[in-house]
Amino acid sequence: MRDSTTLPKLMILPTDSLLLHEDIDPRRVQKLSRRILEGGILKNPPIVAPVPHTELYVVLDGANRTSAFVHAGIPHIVAQVVDYNESGVTVDTWYHVVSGLDMAQFEQGLTSVDDLQLEACTLEEARRALASREAIAYIVCESGVRKVVAPEGGNLGARRLLRDIVGAYRGRADIYRASNDIWEIQKPYYPDITALLIFPTLRPDDIIEAALSRHKIPSGVTRHIIPARALNINFPVGILMSSWPLEEKRQWLHDWLMERMAANAIRFYAESTFSFNE
């Protein structure tokens, strides 16, 4: 391993010890499950963090992958374990570009959401309201900006309302991830853009609370920045499916990692990259 930092912490964990903090896409889970069973490898391990004072872990990235293992009846999974207290581990947010949906249909979907209160405002006012948590989101359209007023019920009510808002267009529109709220920047890339949905930046406590609750965060919103992320491990699923005791599987993983290191097969890339084939 050349020019490396500390090797990522890979562990074999029971799939029933992993908690999801966000919704999943059942259709994608089924496809992933078939692909994993047919291909026989786990390419990229999910990222998890321990839930304090328990033996459980919250899945920070890889909810569909984890659910695919559960769907396939595989009792264990290789995960990369990180801690929110580690340097560089941060929570960020993806925004939704809603595209390909008629504006009238988009507005009709919003009217079906219970307890939704929208207020017209400027972009700067919306940003301030979101930062102060007076709003739980805001919507940017060609005609202007509206903030989503925080509902009663605290975090639980906010998560429920966010899920209902996303549910109003999910499955009816194309959804793309974005990292800025500027209509003029997004429009050239998405000519059929209907709206931008801007979500709040969550805190680690929000993530863990959602994982322990039945009300999850909509998928495609949370974005975890993980330094030294483990990719392309191509771990054999047969080991994870076997009836071996957990400790025996963990020893196999340790020996396998040592073999990979001895073969100089692990590389650390310090530079930032753009992937054009995700």
C-alpha positions as CSV (number, residue, x, y, z in Angstrom):
1,M,0.0,0.0,0.0
2,R,1.7,3.2,-1.2
3,D,1.5,6.7,0.2
4,S,-1.2,5.5,2.6
5,T,-2.9,6.8,5.7
6,T,-4.3,4.4,8.2
7,L,-6.1,1.5,6.6
8,P,-9.9,1.8,6.6
9,K,-11.5,-0.1,9.4
10,L,-13.3,-3.0,7.7
11,M,-15.5,-5.3,9.9
12,I,-17.8,-8.2,9.3
13,L,-21.1,-7.3,11.0
14,P,-24.5,-9.1,11.4
15,T,-26.9,-7.5,8.9
16,D,-29.5,-7.3,11.7
17,S,-27.3,-5.0,13.7
18,L,-27.4,-2.3,11.0
19,L,-30.0,0.4,11.2
20,L,-31.1,2.6,8.3
21,H,-31.6,6.3,8.7
22,E,-33.1,6.9,5.3
23,D,-35.7,5.4,3.0
24,I,-34.8,2.8,0.4
25,D,-35.8,2.1,-3.2
26,P,-37.4,-1.4,-3.1
27,R,-36.9,-1.9,-6.9
28,R,-33.3,-1.0,-6.6
29,V,-32.9,-3.3,-3.6
30,Q,-34.3,-6.3,-5.6
31,K,-31.9,-5.6,-8.5
32,L,-28.9,-5.2,-6.2
33,S,-29.8,-8.4,-4.4
34,R,-29.9,-10.4,-7.7
35,R,-26.6,-8.8,-8.8
36,I,-24.9,-9.6,-5.5
37,L,-26.0,-13.3,-5.6
38,E,-25.2,-13.7,-9.3
39,G,-21.8,-11.9,-9.1
40,G,-20.8,-13.4,-5.8
41,I,-18.9,-10.3,-4.6
42,L,-19.5,-7.2,-2.5
43,K,-17.8,-4.4,-4.4
44,N,-18.1,-1.4,-2.1
45,P,-18.9,-1.9,1.6
46,P,-21.5,0.3,3.2
47,I,-20.3,3.0,5.6
48,V,-21.5,2.6,9.2
49,A,-21.1,4.3,12.6
50,P,-21.7,2.9,16.0
51,V,-24.8,3.9,17.8
52,P,-23.6,5.0,21.3
53,H,-24.3,2.7,24.2
54,T,-25.5,-0.2,22.0
55,E,-24.1,-2.9,19.7
56,L,-25.9,-1.4,16.8
57,Y,-24.6,0.6,13.8
58,V,-26.3,3.3,11.7
59,V,-25.7,3.0,8.0
60,L,-24.4,6.4,6.8
61,D,-24.0,5.3,3.1
62,G,-25.2,2.2,1.4
63,A,-28.8,1.7,2.6
64,N,-29.9,-0.1,-0.6
65,R,-26.8,-2.3,-0.5
66,T,-27.4,-3.2,3.1
67,S,-31.1,-3.9,2.4
68,A,-30.1,-6.1,-0.6
69,F,-28.1,-8.3,1.8
70,V,-31.1,-8.6,4.1
71,H,-33.4,-9.3,1.1
72,A,-31.1,-12.1,0.0
73,G,-31.0,-13.6,3.4
74,I,-27.2,-13.1,3.8
75,P,-26.5,-13.0,7.6
76,H,-23.3,-10.9,7.5
77,I,-21.8,-8.0,5.6
78,V,-18.5,-6.3,5.3
79,A,-18.8,-2.7,6.4
80,Q,-16.4,0.2,6.8
81,V,-16.8,1.5,10.4
82,V,-16.2,5.2,11.0
83,D,-16.9,7.5,13.9
84,Y,-18.5,10.9,13.8
85,N,-15.7,12.1,16.1
86,E,-13.1,11.2,13.6
87,S,-11.4,14.1,11.7
88,G,-12.9,14.6,8.3
89,V,-16.2,12.7,8.9
90,T,-18.9,15.2,8.2
91,V,-22.6,15.3,7.3
92,D,-23.6,17.3,4.2
93,T,-26.8,17.5,2.1
94,W,-27.8,16.7,-1.4
95,Y,-30.5,18.8,-3.0
96,H,-33.1,17.4,-5.4
97,V,-33.4,18.6,-9.0
98,V,-37.0,17.6,-10.0
99,S,-37.2,17.3,-13.7
100,G,-39.6,16.1,-16.4
101,L,-42.7,16.8,-14.4
102,D,-45.3,19.3,-15.6
103,M,-45.4,22.3,-13.2
104,A,-49.2,22.0,-12.7
105,Q,-48.7,18.3,-11.7
106,F,-45.9,19.2,-9.3
107,E,-48.1,21.8,-7.6
108,Q,-51.0,19.4,-7.5
109,G,-48.8,16.9,-5.7
110,L,-47.8,19.5,-3.1
111,T,-51.5,20.3,-2.4
112,S,-52.0,16.7,-1.3
113,V,-49.4,16.9,1.4
114,D,-50.9,17.3,4.9
115,D,-49.7,20.1,7.1
116,L,-47.6,21.7,4.3
117,Q,-47.4,25.4,4.7
118,L,-45.5,27.4,2.1
119,E,-44.5,31.0,2.2
120,A,-43.1,33.1,-0.6
121,C,-39.7,34.7,0.1
122,T,-36.4,35.6,-1.4
123,L,-33.6,33.1,-1.8
124,E,-31.6,34.8,1.0
125,E,-34.6,34.7,3.3
126,A,-35.1,31.0,2.6
127,R,-31.5,30.3,3.4
128,R,-31.7,32.1,6.7
129,A,-34.9,30.4,7.6
130,L,-33.4,27.0,6.9
131,A,-30.3,27.7,8.9
132,S,-32.3,28.8,11.9
133,R,-34.7,25.8,11.4
134,E,-37.7,28.1,11.1
135,A,-38.1,26.2,7.8
136,I,-37.4,22.6,7.1
137,A,-36.8,23.0,3.3
138,Y,-37.4,25.5,0.5
139,I,-38.5,25.2,-3.1
140,V,-36.9,27.1,-5.9
141,C,-38.9,27.4,-9.2
142,E,-38.6,29.6,-12.2
143,S,-41.4,31.7,-10.7
144,G,-39.7,32.2,-7.3
145,V,-38.8,30.8,-4.0
146,R,-41.0,29.4,-1.2
147,K,-40.0,28.1,2.2
148,V,-41.5,25.1,4.0
149,V,-42.6,26.3,7.4
150,A,-41.4,24.0,10.2
151,P,-44.4,21.9,11.4
152,E,-45.4,21.0,14.9
153,G,-43.9,17.8,16.3
154,G,-40.2,18.7,16.3
155,N,-37.8,16.5,14.3
156,L,-40.4,13.7,14.0
157,G,-42.9,16.0,12.4
158,A,-40.3,17.5,10.2
159,R,-39.1,14.1,8.9
160,R,-42.6,13.0,8.2
161,L,-43.4,16.2,6.3
162,L,-40.1,15.9,4.2
163,R,-40.9,12.3,3.3
164,D,-44.4,13.4,2.2
165,I,-43.0,16.2,0.1
166,V,-40.5,14.0,-1.7
167,G,-43.3,11.3,-2.0
168,A,-45.4,13.9,-3.9
169,Y,-42.9,13.8,-6.9
170,R,-40.9,10.5,-6.4
171,G,-41.9,8.1,-9.1
172,R,-43.5,10.8,-11.2
173,A,-40.4,12.9,-12.0
174,D,-36.7,12.4,-12.7
175,I,-34.7,13.2,-9.6
176,Y,-31.1,14.3,-9.8
177,R,-28.7,15.3,-7.0
178,A,-27.3,18.8,-6.8
179,S,-25.1,20.7,-4.4
180,N,-26.3,24.3,-5.0
181,D,-29.6,26.2,-5.0
182,I,-29.0,28.5,-7.9
183,W,-31.7,28.1,-10.6
184,E,-29.6,29.8,-13.3
185,I,-26.8,27.3,-12.7
186,Q,-29.0,24.2,-12.8
187,K,-31.2,25.1,-15.7
188,P,-28.6,24.6,-18.5
189,Y,-27.8,21.1,-17.2
190,Y,-31.4,20.1,-16.8
191,P,-33.5,21.8,-19.5
192,D,-36.7,20.0,-18.2
193,I,-36.2,21.2,-14.6
194,T,-39.4,21.7,-12.7
195,A,-38.1,22.7,-9.3
196,L,-35.2,22.6,-6.9
197,L,-35.8,21.1,-3.4
198,I,-33.4,22.4,-0.8
199,F,-33.0,20.4,2.4
200,P,-31.4,21.2,5.7
201,T,-27.9,20.1,6.7
202,L,-28.5,17.4,9.4
203,R,-26.4,16.8,12.5
204,P,-25.1,13.4,13.6
205,D,-27.7,13.3,16.3
206,D,-30.4,13.8,13.7
207,I,-29.0,10.8,11.7
208,I,-28.9,8.5,14.8
209,E,-32.4,9.7,15.9
210,A,-33.8,8.9,12.5
211,A,-32.2,5.4,12.5
212,L,-33.8,4.6,15.9
213,S,-37.2,6.0,14.7
214,R,-39.7,4.5,12.3
215,H,-39.8,7.9,10.5
216,K,-36.7,7.9,8.2
217,I,-35.1,10.7,6.2
218,P,-36.0,10.7,2.4
219,S,-33.4,8.9,0.3
220,G,-31.0,10.9,-1.7
221,V,-30.7,13.7,0.9
222,T,-28.0,12.9,3.4
223,R,-24.4,13.1,2.1
224,H,-21.6,11.9,4.3
225,I,-18.0,13.0,3.6
226,I,-15.8,10.1,4.5
227,P,-12.0,10.4,4.3
228,A,-10.1,7.2,3.1
229,R,-13.3,5.5,1.9
230,A,-12.8,1.8,1.0
231,L,-13.8,1.0,-2.6
232,N,-13.6,-2.0,-4.9
233,I,-12.8,-4.5,-2.2
234,N,-14.6,-7.3,-4.2
235,F,-15.1,-9.4,-1.2
236,P,-16.5,-12.9,-1.8
237,V,-20.1,-13.1,-0.7
238,G,-19.8,-16.9,-0.2
239,I,-17.8,-16.3,3.0
240,L,-20.6,-14.0,4.3
241,M,-23.3,-16.5,3.4
242,S,-21.5,-19.5,5.0
243,S,-22.5,-21.0,8.3
244,W,-19.2,-20.2,9.9
245,P,-19.3,-18.4,13.3
246,L,-18.9,-14.7,13.1
247,E,-15.4,-14.7,14.7
248,E,-14.2,-17.2,12.1
249,K,-15.4,-15.0,9.3
250,R,-13.7,-12.0,10.9
251,Q,-10.4,-13.9,11.1
252,W,-10.8,-14.8,7.4
253,L,-11.3,-11.1,6.6
254,H,-8.2,-10.2,8.6
255,D,-6.1,-12.9,6.8
256,W,-7.5,-11.8,3.4
257,L,-6.6,-8.1,4.1
258,M,-3.1,-9.2,5.0
259,E,-2.7,-11.1,1.8
260,R,-3.9,-8.1,-0.2
261,M,-1.4,-5.9,1.5
262,A,1.4,-8.4,0.9
263,A,0.5,-8.5,-2.7
264,N,0.6,-4.6,-2.8
265,A,-3.0,-4.7,-4.1
266,I,-4.2,-1.8,-1.9
267,R,-3.8,1.7,-3.2
268,F,-4.4,5.1,-1.5
269,Y,-5.3,8.0,-3.8
270,A,-5.0,11.3,-2.0
271,E,-6.2,13.5,-4.8
272,S,-9.8,14.5,-5.4
273,T,-11.4,12.8,-8.3
274,F,-14.4,13.0,-10.6
275,S,-16.1,9.7,-11.5
276,F,-17.8,9.7,-14.9
277,N,-19.2,6.1,-14.7
278,E,-21.4,6.0,-11.5
